[in-house]
Amino acid sequence: MTAVRVIGLAAVCLATTQAFALEQGEHRFNGFGTVGFTHLGGEDDGRSYGVQSQTNDSWRGDQLSKFGAQLSYGITDTVGVTVQATAKAQQDEWKANLEWAYLSWQTTDQLMLRAGRLRSPVYMYSESLDVGYSYPWLRLPDEVYSQVQVTNYEGVDAVYTVPLSYGSVTVQVAGGQAKNRDYYAYDEQFDIDYGNLFGASISLASNNFGTLRVGYVEADIKTDISGTVDVGGGVMAPLTLLSLDKEKGKFTSIGYQYDNGNWVSSNEWTSRMIENDGMESIDSFYLMSGRRFGDFLPHLTYAQLDDNGGRQSSWTLGLNYQAAPTVVVKGEYKRVDTKNGYDGVFTRNAQEVYENAAYDLTGGFIGTPARNYDGDIVSVGVDFVF
């Protein structure tokens, strides 16, 4: 098979943790990374974009660039340990992160039990979230992948795989907690706790028709997102933007992938809701299709985020070049628009939130009206594994 028709052994090991069980004393080491740069045009007021406000009108590499390594070791023929660490930027500072650190027990050919720090089974690409080589974009669709920022937890899970004549079915059940995690909102960093986390997913992988995945995660969320704003005349006052005290958050996702070596498709729909926050559910999706021509893969993605009457939508046109079996050069152009006074994944600060709310409450007597945002995001980079 040609290089473009297979991900490569290193990428498979990173993207599917339950595969390739190790014998006693055997170890496996893999590395991965992305070197990428991105630029936002079209917004003329210094506006930033992205969960951590890392995309703006300067060419910056901290939104996309990241590096990681994964080590697995067979303690016995059925018990192993896996550790994955990454280095990536959080806002304006690079930090090392322990993404995975777990013990695994292959109880049977079909059942694996794991305990430790694990990936939350939130998204279709959760297991390989930092391995850019495993998905077709340089930057995952923000409309979907900005919804849940906490990507791992401490706890246990069980992964059960049933081989079938036409493929396989994999069921995952997870439970645990994620405490003292960073949460970015309104251009600031806050603490957030996820207690009583429960997740489950089921994936049907067929030999000829792609993979269908359905996932669900819930947790008790505790956080206090606030800011200090100028309420007029230089008077500064605290403003609570969101306060949750163990309110139940629920996240549902449905995803589908297809790749026959020529045609490629990746699609995902999600819905997020939090009990007692006075808001409706936030729904998002993306639809992606591409076609390989030798070592080149042009692809097109439409994505949409609907949040309580506001909407962000985008079109992304990308071109990938398979420079080597484990190296992909990627370029993307993304056009983003919002409507109904919605900021979407663009960044507003606490002062702007206050000004917009004051305008609505006073019928325009004070404050400023909420506005729509639009922009052109260009991204270029390289994904690699080894």
Residue pairs with C-beta under 8 A, 6 or more apart in sequence:
1 261
2 261
3 295
3 322
3 324
3 325
4 261
4 292
4 294
4 295
4 297
4 322
5 261
6 325
7 15
7 133
7 134
8 133
8 325
8 326
8 385
10 30
10 31
10 32
10 326
10 385
10 386
11 32
11 128
11 131
11 133
11 134
11 326
11 385
12 19
12 20
13 19
13 20
13 28
13 30
13 70
13 72
14 30
14 32
14 70
14 128
14 131
14 134
14 385
15 127
15 128
15 131
15 134
16 127
17 82
17 100
17 104
17 114
17 127
18 104
18 112
18 159
18 161
18 170
20 28
21 74
21 77
21 78
21 80
21 106
22 28
22 72
22 73
22 74
22 80
23 74
23 77
24 74
24 75
24 76
24 77
25 74
26 73
26 74
27 71
27 72
27 73
27 74
28 71
28 72
29 69
29 70
29 71
29 72
30 69
30 70
30 385
30 386
31 67
31 68
31 69
31 70
31 385
31 386
32 67
32 68
32 69
32 70
32 130
32 131
32 132
32 133
32 383
32 384
32 385
32 386
33 65
33 66
33 67
33 68
33 132
33 383
33 384
34 64
34 65
34 66
34 67
34 132
34 138
34 381
34 382
34 383
34 384
35 61
35 64
35 65
35 381
35 382
36 61
36 63
36 64
36 65
36 132
36 138
36 139
36 330
36 379
36 380
36 381
36 382
37 59
37 60
37 61
37 64
37 65
37 379
37 380
37 381
38 54
38 55
38 59
38 60
38 61
38 63
38 64
38 139
38 377
38 378
38 379
38 380
39 55
39 57
39 58
39 59
39 60
39 377
39 378
39 379
40 47
40 48
40 49
40 55
40 56
40 57
40 375
40 376
40 377
41 57
41 375
41 376
41 377
41 378
42 374
42 375
42 376
43 49
43 57
43 346
43 373
43 374
43 375
46 56
46 57
47 56
47 346
47 347
47 373
47 375
48 54
48 55
48 56
48 187
48 346
48 347
49 55
49 56
49 142
49 336
49 345
49 346
49 347
49 375
49 377
50 63
50 142
50 146
50 345
50 347
51 142
51 146
51 149
51 184
51 345
52 63
52 89
52 90
52 91
52 184
53 91
53 184
53 187
53 347
54 60
54 62
54 63
54 89
54 91
55 63
55 377
62 88
62 89
62 92
62 94
63 89
63 139
64 132
64 138
64 139
64 379
64 381
65 88
65 89
65 381
66 86
66 87
66 88
66 89
66 130
66 132
67 86
67 87
67 88
68 84
68 85
68 86
68 87
68 99
68 130
68 131
69 84
69 85
70 82
70 83
70 84
70 100
71 82
71 83
71 84
72 80
72 81
72 82
72 83
73 80
73 81
73 82
74 80
75 81
75 103
78 105
78 106
78 107
79 103
79 104
79 105
79 106
80 103
80 104
80 106
81 102
81 103
81 104
82 100
82 101
82 102
82 104
83 98
83 100
83 101
84 98
84 99
84 100
84 101
85 96
85 97
85 98
85 99
86 96
86 97
86 99
86 130
87 94
87 95
87 96
87 97
88 94
88 95
88 97
88 130
89 95
90 182
90 189
91 184
91 189
98 117
99 117
99 119
99 130
99 151
99 152
100 116
100 117
100 118
100 119
100 152
101 116
101 117
102 114
102 115
102 116
102 117
102 118
103 114
103 115
103 116
104 112
104 113
104 114
105 112
105 113
105 114
106 112
107 113
110 160
110 161
110 162
110 163
111 158
111 159
111 160
111 161
112 158
112 159
112 160
113 156
113 157
113 158
113 159
114 156
114 157
114 158
114 159
115 155
115 156
116 154
117 152
117 153
117 154
118 152
118 153
118 154
118 155
118 156
118 157
118 174
118 176
119 126
119 127
119 129
119 151
119 152
120 126
120 148
120 150
120 151
120 152
120 153
120 174
120 178
120 197
120 199
120 217
121 157
121 172
121 174
121 199
121 200
121 201
121 215
121 217
122 148
122 151
122 199
122 215
122 217
122 251
122 253
123 129
123 144
123 145
123 148
123 215
123 253
123 255
123 268
123 270
124 213
124 215
124 253
124 255
124 257
124 266
124 268
125 134
125 135
125 140
125 145
126 151
128 134
128 135
129 140
129 151
131 383
131 385
132 138
132 381
132 383
133 326
133 328
133 383
133 384
133 385
135 266
136 264
136 266
136 288
136 290
136 297
136 299
136 318
136 320
137 288
137 299
137 301
137 316
137 318
137 330
137 332
138 318
138 330
138 331
138 332
138 379
138 380
138 381
138 383
139 332
139 334
139 379
141 268
141 286
141 288
141 301
141 303
141 314
141 316
142 303
142 314
142 345
143 284
143 285
143 286
143 303
143 304
143 305
143 312
143 313
143 314
143 344
143 345
144 268
144 270
144 284
144 285
144 286
144 303
144 305
146 305
146 345
147 251
147 270
147 272
147 282
147 284
148 217
148 251
148 272
149 181
149 182
149 183
149 184
149 192
150 178
150 181
150 183
150 192
150 194
152 178
153 174
153 176
153 177
153 178
153 194
153 197
154 176
154 177
154 178
154 179
155 174
155 175
155 176
155 177
155 197
156 174
156 175
156 176
157 172
157 173
157 174
157 175
157 199
158 172
158 173
158 174
159 170
159 171
159 172
160 170
160 171
160 172
161 168
161 169
161 170
161 171
162 168
162 169
162 170
166 206
166 207
166 208
167 204
167 205
167 206
167 207
168 204
168 205
169 202
169 203
169 204
169 205
170 202
170 203
170 205
171 200
171 201
171 202
172 199
172 200
172 201
172 202
173 199
173 200
174 197
174 198
174 199
174 200
174 217
175 197
175 198
175 199
176 197
177 193
177 194
177 195
177 196
177 197
177 219
178 193
178 194
178 197
178 219
179 193
179 194
179 195
180 191
180 193
181 191
181 192
181 193
181 194
182 189
182 190
182 191
182 192
183 189
183 190
183 191
183 192
183 223
183 225
184 190
185 225
185 241
185 242
186 225
186 227
186 241
186 347
186 348
186 349
186 350
186 353
187 347
187 348
187 349
188 227
188 349
188 350
190 223
190 224
190 225
191 223
192 221
192 222
192 223
193 221
193 222
193 223
194 219
194 220
194 221
194 249
195 219
195 220
195 221
195 222
195 246
196 219
196 220
197 217
197 218
197 219
198 217
198 218
198 219
199 215
199 216
199 217
199 218
200 215
200 216
200 217
201 213
201 214
201 215
201 216
202 213
202 214
202 215
203 211
203 212
203 213
203 214
204 211
204 212
204 213
205 211
208 260
209 258
210 256
210 257
210 258
210 259
210 265
211 256
211 257
211 258
212 254
212 255
212 256
213 253
213 254
213 255
213 256
213 257
214 253
214 254
214 255
215 252
215 253
215 254
215 255
216 250
216 251
216 252
216 253
217 250
217 251
218 248
218 249
218 250
218 251
219 248
219 249
220 246
220 247
220 248
220 249
221 244
221 246
221 247
221 248
221 249
221 274
222 244
222 245
222 246
222 247
223 242
223 243
223 244
224 240
224 242
224 243
224 244
225 240
225 241
225 242
225 243
226 238
226 239
226 240
226 241
226 243
226 350
227 238
227 239
227 241
227 349
227 350
227 351
227 353
228 236
228 237
228 238
228 239
228 350
229 236
229 237
229 239
229 350
229 351
229 353
229 354
230 236
230 351
231 237
231 354
232 366
239 350
239 353
239 354
241 350
241 353
242 277
244 274
244 277
247 274
247 275
247 276
247 277
248 274
248 275
249 272
249 273
249 274
249 275
250 272
250 273
250 274
250 275
251 270
251 271
251 272
252 270
252 271
253 268
253 269
253 270
253 271
254 268
254 269
254 270
255 266
255 267
255 268
255 269
256 265
256 266
256 267
256 268
257 265
257 266
257 267
258 264
258 265
258 266
259 265
261 292
262 291
262 292
263 289
263 290
263 291
263 292
264 288
264 289
264 290
264 291
264 292
264 297
264 299
265 288
265 289
265 290
266 286
266 288
267 285
267 286
267 287
267 288
268 285
268 286
269 283
269 284
269 285
270 283
270 284
270 285
271 281
271 282
271 283
271 284
272 281
272 282
272 283
273 279
273 280
273 281
273 282
279 308
280 308
282 305
282 306
282 307
282 308
283 305
283 306
284 303
284 304
284 305
284 306
285 303
285 304
286 301
286 302
286 303
286 304
287 301
287 302
287 303
288 299
288 300
288 301
289 299
289 300
290 297
290 298
290 299
290 300
290 318
291 297
291 298
291 299
295 321
295 322
295 323
296 319
296 320
296 321
296 322
297 319
297 320
297 321
297 322
298 317
298 318
298 319
298 320
299 317
299 318
299 319
299 320
300 315
300 316
300 317
300 318
301 314
301 315
301 316
301 318
302 313
302 314
302 315
302 316
303 313
303 314
303 316
304 311
304 312
304 313
304 314
305 311
305 312
305 313
305 344
305 345
307 342
307 344
309 340
309 342
310 338
310 339
310 340
310 341
310 342
310 343
310 344
311 338
311 339
311 340
311 342
311 344
312 336
312 337
312 338
312 342
312 344
312 345
313 336
313 337
313 338
314 334
314 335
314 336
314 337
315 334
315 335
316 332
316 333
316 334
316 335
317 332
317 333
317 334
318 330
318 331
318 332
318 333
319 330
319 331
319 332
320 328
320 329
320 330
320 331
321 328
321 329
321 330
322 328
323 329
323 382
326 384
326 385
326 386
327 382
327 383
327 384
328 382
328 383
328 384
329 381
329 382
330 379
330 380
330 381
330 382
330 383
331 378
331 379
331 380
332 377
332 378
332 379
332 380
333 376
333 377
333 378
334 376
334 377
334 378
334 379
335 374
335 375
335 376
335 377
336 344
336 345
336 346
336 373
336 374
336 375
336 376
336 377
337 372
337 373
337 374
338 344
338 346
338 372
338 373
338 374
339 372
340 372
341 356
341 369
341 370
341 371
341 372
342 370
342 372
343 370
343 373
344 373
346 373
346 375
348 356
352 368
354 367
355 367
355 368
356 367
356 368
356 369
356 370
357 367
358 366
358 367
359 366
359 367
359 368
359 369
359 370
360 367
360 369
360 370
361 367
